[in-house]
Amino acid sequence: MTYVVTDNCIACKYTDCVEVCPVDCFYEGENMLVIHPDECIDCGVCEPECPADAIRPDTEPEMEPWVTFNRKYSEKWPVIITKKDPLPGADERDGETDKMTKYFSEAPGEGG
């Protein structure tokens, strides 16, 4: 099992999760985070830290596309290990539908 970040992170990018990750497997895009599925040790400490409920175990139904998505972008984006402020408007966008087509950016974040 592994954990993955889903679309509710898009346009929010809360980073509470990166502070608790013991193996630094989070990677930062311009407007979301992903988890490298091969680096995640399945400890689960990140899941309850996410205010947007965007981190899910890959054992939930229909998570395989998110495993692929997380793997793809974790290989392109820089690692993030330090908590940062969420994106402006994050609270308003939390739970919004269709965030992938409205807001997703393939651009890398700054990492750090």
Backbone torsions as a table, in degrees:
resi	resn	phi	psi	omega
1	MET	NA	153.2	174.1
2	THR	-144.3	170.2	174.7
3	TYR	-110.6	150.2	179.6
4	VAL	-135.9	157.5	175.1
5	VAL	-97.0	135.2	-179.1
6	THR	-107.7	-177.6	-172.0
7	ASP	-64.3	-16.0	179.2
8	ASN	-69.3	-13.6	175.6
9	CYS	-73.6	-27.4	-176.4
10	ILE	-59.2	132.2	178.0
11	ALA	70.2	7.2	173.9
12	CYS	-114.9	-61.3	178.8
13	LYS	52.8	54.7	169.1
14	TYR	-69.1	142.6	-176.5
15	THR	-120.0	20.6	177.4
16	ASP	-56.4	-33.2	-176.3
17	CYS	-64.9	-34.7	-174.0
18	VAL	-68.9	-27.8	-179.6
19	GLU	-68.9	-29.5	-176.3
20	VAL	-95.6	-10.6	-177.1
21	CYS	-70.0	119.4	-178.1
22	PRO	-76.6	-12.4	-176.8
23	VAL	-120.0	6.2	176.4
24	ASP	53.7	55.2	-177.5
25	CYS	-104.2	15.4	176.4
26	PHE	-93.7	143.0	179.4
27	TYR	-128.5	145.3	-170.4
28	GLU	-110.1	123.2	168.8
29	GLY	-96.4	176.4	-179.7
30	GLU	-56.7	-39.2	-177.2
31	ASN	-135.4	22.7	173.2
32	MET	-165.3	171.8	175.0
33	LEU	-114.5	160.2	170.4
34	VAL	-137.4	163.5	176.4
35	ILE	-114.4	132.9	175.4
36	HIS	-75.8	113.7	-175.4
37	PRO	-61.7	-26.2	-179.9
38	ASP	-83.9	-14.8	179.4
39	GLU	-98.4	-24.0	179.8
40	CYS	-63.5	132.9	-180.0
41	ILE	-100.0	12.9	174.2
42	ASP	62.7	30.1	-178.7
43	CYS	-75.9	-28.5	176.0
44	GLY	81.4	3.0	-177.5
45	VAL	-69.2	-22.2	-179.2
46	CYS	-75.4	-33.8	-172.9
47	GLU	-55.7	-50.7	-179.2
48	PRO	-72.7	-13.3	180.0
49	GLU	-80.2	-15.8	-175.6
50	CYS	-80.7	111.7	179.6
51	PRO	-63.8	-23.1	-177.7
52	ALA	-93.5	0.8	-177.9
53	ASP	53.1	42.4	-176.9
54	ALA	-97.2	-5.6	-179.3
55	ILE	-102.4	124.5	-175.3
56	ARG	-131.8	149.3	173.4
57	PRO	-73.3	146.5	-178.3
58	ASP	-70.6	-5.0	179.0
59	THR	-82.2	-10.1	177.0
60	GLU	-72.4	155.2	179.4
61	PRO	-58.5	142.1	173.5
62	GLU	63.9	30.5	179.1
63	MET	-93.1	-14.7	-177.0
64	GLU	-55.5	-41.9	176.3
65	PRO	-61.5	-31.3	178.5
66	TRP	-74.3	-31.5	174.4
67	VAL	-62.1	-47.0	179.1
68	THR	-62.1	-44.9	179.2
69	PHE	-60.2	-49.5	-179.6
70	ASN	-61.5	-41.9	179.2
71	ARG	-62.0	-47.2	-177.5
72	LYS	-57.0	-50.9	-174.4
73	TYR	-80.4	-24.1	176.0
74	SER	-69.0	-21.5	177.4
75	GLU	-86.2	-8.9	-179.1
76	LYS	-110.7	-26.7	-172.7
77	TRP	-101.2	158.3	179.4
78	PRO	-77.5	152.9	177.6
79	VAL	-68.3	147.0	175.7
80	ILE	-127.5	129.3	-179.8
81	ILE	-127.4	-3.9	-176.6
82	THR	-115.3	133.1	178.5
83	LYS	-66.0	137.3	177.9
84	LYS	-127.4	169.0	175.2
85	ASP	-67.8	145.8	175.4
86	PRO	-66.2	167.5	178.5
87	LEU	-67.2	150.6	176.1
88	PRO	-58.1	136.1	-179.7
89	GLY	82.0	7.8	-176.9
90	ALA	-57.9	-44.0	-178.7
91	ASP	-62.4	-37.3	179.1
92	GLU	-71.4	-32.1	-177.4
93	ARG	-88.7	-12.3	178.9
94	ASP	-58.6	122.1	179.0
95	GLY	88.2	-4.3	178.7
96	GLU	-63.5	145.8	179.8
97	THR	-90.5	161.9	174.9
98	ASP	59.7	34.0	-178.2
99	LYS	-67.3	-27.1	-179.7
100	MET	-62.1	-47.0	-178.1
101	THR	-81.0	-25.0	-178.6
102	LYS	-81.5	-40.8	-167.1
103	TYR	-128.5	-19.7	-170.2
104	PHE	-57.3	136.0	176.2
105	SER	-124.6	135.2	176.2
106	GLU	-81.4	-7.0	-177.9
107	ALA	-65.0	142.2	178.3
108	PRO	-72.2	156.7	171.3
109	GLY	-87.7	-168.2	-179.1
110	GLU	-85.0	-22.2	-175.3
111	GLY	68.6	-170.5	177.5
112	GLY	116.6	NA	NA
